[in-house]
């Protein structure tokens, strides 16, 4: 995988906290940022795919031959 360098402008306190967290978890800030970005983008992609599946199911039906509003209550329940 090809990588490229980018520069972030973040608050100094946030950078300090990220470095401490990375050291405590035997990793580095670059890895943390990469993993967080991947998680965020993957969750958005999963949500988009789920929405696409839901819309596809809606397109399939169910469709009724009669208008549900035309059904009388008496027809639904036996008395």
C-alpha positions, 0 to 999 in steps of 0.5 A, spaced: 500 500 500 502 506 498 503 511 503 503 519 503 505 524 509 500 529 511 500 534 516 495 536 521 494 542 526 491 539 532 491 542 539 497 541 543 494 538 549 490 533 544 497 531 541 500 530 548 494 525 550 495 521 544 502 520 545 501 518 552 495 513 549 500 511 544 505 509 548 501 506 553 498 501 548 505 500 545 503 503 538 504 510 535 499 516 533 500 515 526 497 508 527 491 510 532 489 516 527 489 511 521 485 505 525 480 511 527 479 513 520 478 506 517 473 504 522 469 511 521 469 510 514 468 502 514 462 504 519 459 509 514 460 504 508 456 499 512 451 504 513 450 505 506 450 498 504 445 497 509 440 502 507 441 500 500 439 493 502 433 496 505 431 500 499 432 494 495 427 490 499 422 496 499 422 495 492 420 488 492 414 489 496 409 487 499 404 490 494 397 488 495 391 487 490 386 491 494 387 498 498 387 497 505 383 503 506 377 499 503 377 494 508 371 494 513 373 493 520 367 488 520 371 484 515 377 483 519 374 481 526 369 475 527 363 477 532 
